[in-house]
């Protein structure tokens, strides 16, 4: 289960993810990334309440990063230790702005 | 009710039951939807039988005249509907799709006219009428227009098929086979009709509108079509399965199976093992000599499973080997491979990978980790540890990734274990993970065993841990051992 909460403020979009981002929930986020980023120049993922992320989830984040590279900036905030380990292990630290909790 | 009526009713029941069985089979056995054309056709056929039964039952009851009118009218409309669906179905099998104009002329207009005739027949007596005794009398329009439409619907596909097979050979749409079931249906329906008339020993006028011959012929048609479909599906599945087997074989053949012989470097031992979860997986490993001094070895895990993963794996593996001979360092190899994998990577596939090049002159190991699991590093006389270096994002992720590299000095007695997710993310029954720690304990335990036995023992331990849980991911491992002085480890 995962909740996706979107807070749009002009050109800024904050996406709060709660729960697990895995093979069953990643398609939902994929839809958001595909459809709801028009006109967004500042994208923020708040992962404070994200318990788990799998490689499929990482793929969606990577896709969002690629999209934002073209139209603005993106950062990931409130990353907990477990998720941070995954980010570090997969080499995400080099390509994304990541702020730990 | 006389004997003839009773026999007639029995025939109708049999017809209705036959079609019901076909309908149930179509829904439950062949997993078709109610909206499927065969299902719709059968429903209308069953309903036709039901109203025909009602007709026979309430006929000759003067009090039920209105009901009789209603019943016969509904029967007429259902019968036309049934015949129209049958017609459309068979035309479809012949590869024909009537245009809007023809749908109107061929289906809407005749059905509307029959509806109008039904509604007004009480006054016009064109189609049929019910006398004071409650008996139904069919009229000239019933025999010509109504039955004409019904039989035209039923037999036009047959005539078209004959046309296609004879004079219109060149006009047949490409790829359309004339179903033999069509001909059997076309011959069976009238033949059964004649047989029925003969058996009932009645005049041609008595029961000319029974649904039984059509139902029986339909049984043949539908069964034939369904069986044909099922056989087709099975043939297709067999083809896919055989493709998968071949893909699996190609993939397995792409991985080095024999232990590598580096005769110039007896002190270096490399062993690998792979246990795939599905027929085709995304893990791979490789090892080969780059030149007289350097040995390259690697392991990788492609995201996803099945044939797409296998295709991506083959591409990645080939590229890595290509660049390994032309580039100077592990980081440059991955820079080049990653760039190529990112080109037109619309499917968004990627691979985590770990590559090492060992210079046997100095025993210096250079390596690059592209988002892959941390290798277990075991040194002589020291506890195991993990090399937690990551030098960039997984391959195929971001085209601008510049990979870094690291070096470690290996000594005799050192050992390095590379592995994929399948090992540390194996689950037990309680959903607990096998984990890094348990893996390190196993490497420690097998310290004095030769490489191939280390791999066997770890795989056994993982299998034991995950007993009763189907293997979810490929389990792949590569182990590098630098033989101690005098080669005591092997």
Boltz contact constraints between the chains, C-beta under 6 A:
constraints:
  - contact:
      token1: [A, 55]
      token2: [B, 303]
      max_distance: 6.0
  - contact:
      token1: [A, 59]
      token2: [B, 348]
      max_distance: 6.0
  - contact:
      token1: [A, 62]
      token2: [B, 397]
      max_distance: 6.0
  - contact:
      token1: [A, 90]
      token2: [B, 371]
      max_distance: 6.0
  - contact:
      token1: [A, 91]
      token2: [B, 371]
      max_distance: 6.0
  - contact:
      token1: [A, 91]
      token2: [B, 390]
      max_distance: 6.0
  - contact:
      token1: [A, 91]
      token2: [B, 392]
      max_distance: 6.0
  - contact:
      token1: [A, 91]
      token2: [B, 393]
      max_distance: 6.0
  - contact:
      token1: [A, 95]
      token2: [B, 393]
      max_distance: 6.0
  - contact:
      token1: [A, 95]
      token2: [B, 398]
      max_distance: 6.0
